[in-house]
């Protein structure tokens, strides 16, 4: 298993739990050491229990460099980088993974790219491997007779439920040849209770991107609706509840933007491949990317309104409380989090005190060094303006205690009935 992050480590643990010998590979020396101590470096329910068991029993161990194996699963980051036209995928981690496994490949091995990738990445990876190992044959040249089988099988799991969904969800398997698909499906059926559905690598790559782009477009509609309702003086939460009474309408809840490594990233991979055609997908992504700035403007206006009601006070006297930093409720994941971006911007620009309530992280990120970590009780007692950014379950009880003396900017509907 190349890559032992939020997807790689649970995947390695699930295979190891089926009594398969698994070697996990990661460039993070601290992560490797922690796993070999039967510990985990990420937060995921029940993962610590599974990792402790499979490491103790000898089915999983971690290392810094790949070793010979029968199958290589690659789950490394595929971030994006900005350019003048929008966002372009960064495939350097995939290229590095290919370079790392190439020396230990042997005839009969299977290589599966699990990382969410732009269309064509699996074939590109196979090309890199062929250049690195000219003594072996690969599907793009040798077809069914190739020494190495190559496939794409994107993960499709929800943070907080990764262990269950790795087993229960269907898997889309895109082999470069029918034999590649069959070999990959044979491997995944050892752990997957759902169906293994075979297609081409390009369709498998696109399927994951489309799933997350569909969600992104729907979230963009809800986020834009919240902005329109603010202009018109309409309660967006009441409006959505009423509209959703229609039997064929299901509007999502607005938020401060979109975060996480998938929905906030994957649509750009489609745009990068079809920049002149993917206009709706680009517009939705840009709308969601712009939502944090809109929330910050709402906070700025709320501060001004508060000072108008308290003319003897100054901006430096106003204490803000940001409720939540994670990109979604009840997890610790801060990747691409709009809540974190908003808190960071307020920390930089607001002259007064800033407290942050985030029960799922032990320490605040360095970018919030000026802020003070607080529990709900402290935030309620100290803050003048409450900025609600994440619907953590732990916040529900505190919301009932917000009174008329508190100014509130609710980006997620925590105070909605």
C-alpha positions, 0 to 999 in steps of 0.5 A: 500500500503506497500512501498511508493517509486517510485512505491508504491506512484504512485500506491497508488495515482492511486487507490485513484484517482478512489475513493478507500480508500487507506492507504499507509505504509512506514518506512520512517517517513519523507515520511509519514509526507510529504504525509499527508501534500499533498506533495511528496518525489520523483520526477515523472511528475504530481504525486504531483498534483494527491497526493495533490488531493487524500490526500486533498479529504481524499482518501489517507493517510500515516502511519508507520504501516499497518491497517486492509484492504481488499487488501494489495499491497507490493512494497518494495525494493528487492536489491541484495548483493554480495557474492563469486559466484556473486549476491544474492537477499536480500528479507529482505524487503519482509520478513519485509513487511510480518511481518508487515501485518500479525497481521491485516490479516483477512479471505477474504483478498488479498495479492499481491507482486508487488516487482520484485522478484526471482522465488519462492518469492511469495510462500516464502512470503505466507509461512512466512505469514502462519507461522505468522498466523497459525489461517488462511489458505493460498493457499499453504495448503488450495488451493481454500478454503484458507482464504487469497488470494495471488498473484504476479503482477510485475510493468512494468513502465518507470520512467517519465511516471509512472502514465500513464503506471500504467493505460495503460500497461497490467498487468501480474497476477500470483495467487497461485490459480485460485481464487487468480488470479481472485481476484487480476485481479478484483482489478487491473481492477478497474484502469488498462485500459490494459489487465490483463493476468493470469498465475502462480506466478513463470511465473509472477515473471520470466516474469519481470526478462526476460523483463529486462534481454532481455534489459540488453543483448541488451545493453551489445552488444552495450556497447561491440561494443563501446569498440571494435570500440574504439580499432579499431578507428571506430566511433561507433555512425556512425557504429550503424546508418549504421547497423540499416539501415538493416530492421531487425537490431536495435542496441541500443545506448551504454552508461557508463553502466546500472543503475536503480533499474531494469535492473541493478538488475533483471538479477542477480535474474535469475542467482542466481536461475540457476547459471550454465545455465544462462551464457549469462545473467551473461556475459551481466550483467558483461559486463555492470557492467564493462563499468564504469571502461572502461569509467574511463580509457578513461578519464585517457587517455584523461587527459594524452593526454591533458597534452601532448599537454600542457606540462607546466600544471600538473594533478592538473591544469586540470578541469574535468566536468561530465555531468549528474548523473542520470541513464537515461535521464531527470529524477532525479533517481540516483539508481545504476547509472553508471554516479554517480559511474564514477563521484564519482571515478573521484572525489576520484582520479583526483587531479584537480577540478571537476564540475558536471552538473546535472539539475535534482537534487538540491544538489550533493550526499555526496560522491561528497562533493569535487565536485562543482555543475555547470550549463552548462555555468559555465562548458563550461567556466571552464572545460578542459575535458568534460565527457558526461555521460547522454543524458539529453535534457538540454545538447543538446544546450551546446554540440554545443558550445564545441570547439577544445580547449575542450577535450571530452569523450563522453560515450553516443553520445551527440556529435554524429550527 
